[in-house]
Amino acid sequence: MNHWPFCALGLCLMATAAVAEGSGASPDGAALEARFRQMTKDVAWREVDTREIGFPTFHPQGMTAVGDRFFLSSVEVVDRKADKGVGHLFEMSRQGALLRETTLGEGAVYHPGGIDFDGKRIWVPMAEYRPDSASIVYTVDPETLQSREVFRFKDHLGAISHFPDKNILVAASWGSRRFYRWKTVESGGEWTVPDPEHPDRVPNGSHYVDYQDVQRIPGTPWLLCSGLQSYSVEQSRVAAMKLGGIDMVHVEQLLVHHQTPVPLRPAVGPAWTQNPFYVELSESGLRFFFVPEDGKSSIHVFEVELGKG
């Protein structure tokens, strides 16, 4: 989204700090949690690579990783006033080359949000392009790109993440002012939501940014929520400050326990956290991926050096 957007990002992590990017090793959520807790306003962010994406991205929304591949959700607006558009899910290499794509949604429900990979399926929320509207939640098989409708819900779900070890599905509303949480059940190899109309609903107590994308930390109760907000002085010609940040939320309490800002950009550019993000372990800390631009986008790669945790 471009205003009160959401975060979405799924989470595949490397097994140890020494494992190279894209090795396909099993996730080490405890190490990622420990390192993220070391993130403060004083850490040094170093941009180590910029990878041009080799296809039109429209308006990217969320990003997750499955092994050495990225999946990117994006909305293509045809006629917003007429509720016409296309919801895309792109599969691409880590260098930005398009591998495959599929579309999701129906009718006015064409706006995908922040996405996440639960180790088996990618969860994608599709919604009408306005707050307080309606959504369809899908799972997508990353190997076949076959999608399955899980449930429908009477609100705009802007980002979603599934914790299969806890049987918990968590989503944020448009603007992330509300958290929703459902119980999930595995049946016949697929996850279902037995009571989609009656989730736990908890106000989001963090207000400095609106979440764009989310990413679970496997094997833990923690969810990383990336977002931004613009701050300006009324009747001032000074450009608005676009502040980006990432929060760590406890999914059983639905409370923020740790927050970190991300570097500012010039006013002419979008915040780094203008929708898709992804984070993984690096050799000496954490590696972050951001896709802030629309249309002709790039993957911006940052590294932050931290202790082993």
N, C-alpha and C positions, 0 to 999 in steps of 0.2 A: 504494500500500500504506500501511498505517497503523502501522508498527512498524519493520521492516527494509525500507523501501520503496526505490523507485528513481526515478531521475530519468528522464525522457524528454522531450525536446524536440527538434524538427527545426529547420533553420536557413535562413531566407530573409533576406538582409540588403540594405540599401539601397546604392546604387552609390557615393555620396559622403556625407560628413557633412552636406552641405547639402540632401540629398534628403529630402523630406517622407515621413512614415510612410504606408505603404500605396500608394506611387507605382507599384509594380510594376517598378522599375528593377532592373538586373542586380546580383547580389551583389558586394560588395567585401570578400572575406575577409581580405585583407592588412590593411586598415584596422581591421577588427574585432579581429584578432589583436593588432595594435599597441596598440590602446586597452585591450584586456583586460589586457595586460602592465603597464599603468599602474595597475591596480586594486591597492590595498593596504588594510590595516586602518584607515587614516586617511582614506580618501576619504569624502566626504559624500553619503549617499543621500537623495534628495528624492522623497517620494511625491507624484506630480503628478496622479493620477486614480484613482478607484475606480469600476469599471463593473460593475453588478449583472448577473449572468448570468440570462437570462429563462426558464430551464427547470431542472428537477431534474437535478443533475449526478451524483448518487449518490456514488461515491468516485473523484474524478479521479486520473489517473495520469501522463499525459504530454501535451505540447502541442507543436505545430509550426505554422508559417505557410506558406501558399501564396498569394502575392500579398497581397491585402487581407483574406484569410480565415484564421481560426484553425481548427485541428483538435484536438480534445480526446478523449483516450481515458479510459475510466472503467469501473469494475467495479460492477455491481449485484448484491449478494449476496442470494440468495433463501433458501438454507439451507446455510450453510457446512459444517456437519457432514455433510450429505448430498451435498456437492460440487455444489450447484445454484446457478447464477447466470447473469448475462448480461454479455457484454463489449460495450461500446458504443464507437463512434467517432462523435463529434458534429462537424459542421461548423457554425461560427458566425461571425457578423460580429465585427469587432474591438470592437464595443460590447456583445457578449454575446447577440445575438439568434440563436436557432436557425434554421439554414438547411436542413440535411438531417441524417440520421443513418443509420447502418448497424450491424449487429451482426456479431461475429466469434467464432470458436472453436467447440468442440463438446464436449458432455458436461461432464466435470470441468475441461476446459481452457477456462475462462471469464474468466480474469484478465488483462487487457491491462497492458502496462508502459509505459515511456517510449518515445516514438515519434520518428521523424525523417523529413524530406523530403529526398530525394537530388537534387531538381531535376526528377524525372519521376514518382516513386512515393513514397508514404508507407509506411515499414516499421513494422510493428506486431508485437511479440511477444505471444503469448497463452500462458498457462501455468496449471497447476493452482495453487490458492491455498495453497501451502506451499513451503518451500524444498526443494531437492534432488528436484524432481519431474519434470515433463515439459512441453515447450513445442511450439507450432506457430508458425512464422514466416510472416507474410503480407506481401504488398505490396498497396496500395490505390491505384487510379487516382483522384486528387483531383477529376477532372472528372466521372467517372461513378459513383464510389464502388464500382466493381467490384473485388472482392478476388480474390487468387490465392494459394494455398498454395505456399510456396517449399520448405520442408523441415520436418522434425520433429527434435527434439533431446531427449536424456535429461538435462535439468536445467531449473530454472526460470530463464528469461531475463527479467530485469527491465527492461532498457532496451537499445535497439539503434540502430545508425546505419550507413549505407552511404556509402562514399566511392567513387563511380563512376569518378573519374579515377585512382584507385589500385587499383581492383578489390579493395577490402577491405571486409568486413562485420565490425563490432565489436559485441560485446554484453557486458553485465555480468550476473553471477548475482544471485540473491536476496541482498540484503545487500552486493552489489558486492565480495565478497571475491575473486572470480575474474573475469578478463577472458577472453573468447573472441574469436578472430579467424579468419575464413574467407576464402578466395579466391573471388571472384565472376567470372562470365563472362556477357557479354551475348549472347543468342541469340534471333533473331526479334523483336527489340524489347523483350525482357524479360530481367531479370537472374536468373541461376540460381547455385546453390551446388553445384559438382560433387561435393564430398566433405564432406557435412554432419557425418558422424560423427567426423571427425578434424581438429578445429580446433586452432590454436595455443592453448594454455592457459597463462596467466601470472597469478600471484598479484598482487593489488592491494596495492602497498606503502603506500598512503595509508589510514589507519584512523580519522581523526578524525570523518568523516561517512560515512554509507551513501548511495550515489548513488540518486537517484530518477528523474531524467530526463537525457537527453543531447542534444547539439546539435552537429553538425559545423560547422566553419568552412570554407566552400567554397574550393577552390583551395589549401588548406593541409593539412598532416598533423595538424591539431589538432582535438580533440574536447572540448567543454565538458561537464562532468559536475556536475550540481547535486544536493545532498543535505542530509541533516540527521542529527543524533544527539542523544539526550537524556542528560544527565549529572546524576547525583544522588549524595548522600551517604547511605550505608547507615544505616538506622534514624534518619533525620532527617525532620522534618516540613517542612523547607524544600522548596519546589517544585523539581522538576527543571529544569535549564537546557536549553533546546532550542536547540542551536547549528546554524546553517545555513551552508553554504559552497558555493563553486563552484571546481572544479579544471579546469585545462587539461592534457589528456592527449595525448601524442604517440602516434598510433595505430600507427606502425611499431615503436616501442620499447615501447609500453604502459606508459609511465612518466609520472608527474605532473611537470610542469615549472613550474607557477605555480598558486598557490592564493589565494583571497580569501574572507574571511568576509562574511556578509550581516547586516543589522541584526537584533538580537534583538527578540522580541515579548514581551508579558506572558505569564506562565505559563498563563493561561486560554486563550490562543489558540495555534493551530498555528504552527510556524515558517513563515516566508515560503516556504521551499524544501520544504514538505511536498508534494512531488510535482511538478505541472506548472510548467515555467518556459520562457521564451523570451527571447532578447536580440537586439537589433539596434542599428545605428548611430543616434544622434540628431544633432542639429545641432552639439552641443558635447561629445558624449561617447558614452555608452551608455544605451539604454533597456531596462529589464527588465520582464517581465510574469510575475506569479505568480498561481496559483489554489490557495490552501492549504486552503480550506474544503470540507467535504463537504455534499451535499444542496443547500443554498441557498448558492451560491458567488458570488464576485466576482472580476473581473480587477483586480489591484492593479498599478498602473503606477508604476515608479520611474525617475528619471533620475539619472545620475552625470556630473558635468562633468569632462572630462579634456582633455588636450592633443590636438591633431590626430593625433599619432602618425606 
